[in-house]
Amino acid sequence: QVQLVESGGGLVQLGGSLRLSCAASGSIFSWNAMGWYRQAPGKQRDLVAGISTGGSANYVDAVKGRFTIFRDNAKNTVYLQMNNLKPEDTAVYYCNKIGVTSNDYWGQGTQVTVSS
């Protein structure tokens, strides 16, 4: 059964930090590069960070140097460490495999709100 459970979001002040976690079912996690996506109000859902099965990571420029994605293959879990948060990081954050489409299964996401 496909399952993605995101957690760790919350309200944080400008410059604060959060660590997001995503517990994934083996069918999604084991053989796929994984990513963290975010969707701000009124905007499309975009990929912000991705990690290969071997641990190679990539980031969009907006989060480079502030966010770190990593995965624990033994726990089928992917994490997103977010530092120096900014108001523009406010969004619902989702994890999923790289190459996912809007028609694929998505978890409920976790809300991140950064106040100034």
Residue, then its C-alpha position, 0 to 999 in steps of 0.5 A: q500500500v502506498q503511504l506518505v506521512e509528512s510531519g515536523g511543520g509548524l510556525v517559526q520566526l524569521g531565521g528559525s529552523l525546522r526539520l521535516s520528516c516523511a515516512a514512506s512506504g517501501s514501494i515508493f521509497s526503495w527504488n526512487a529518488m525522493g524529493w520535497y515539494r512545496q505549495a504556497p497559497g495560490k501557487q503550483r506545487d514545486l520541487v525544492a530538493g531531491i535526493s538520489t537513492g545513493g544520497s546525492a542531493n540537489y536544490v533549487d536556488a531559493v533554498k540552496g545553502r539553507f535546506t538540507i535533504f537526507r534519507d535513512n534507507a533503513k527507515n524508509t524516511v526522508y528528511l528536510q532540515m530547513n535553516n534560516l527560514k524566510p517568510e517566502d518559505t511559507a507553504v505546505y510541504y510534501c514529499n514524494k518520488i522524483g518524477v511524480t505527477s499530480n495524478d499520483y498519490w500524495g500525502q497530506g503534507t505539513q504546513v510551514t509558516v514563517s513569520s516576520 
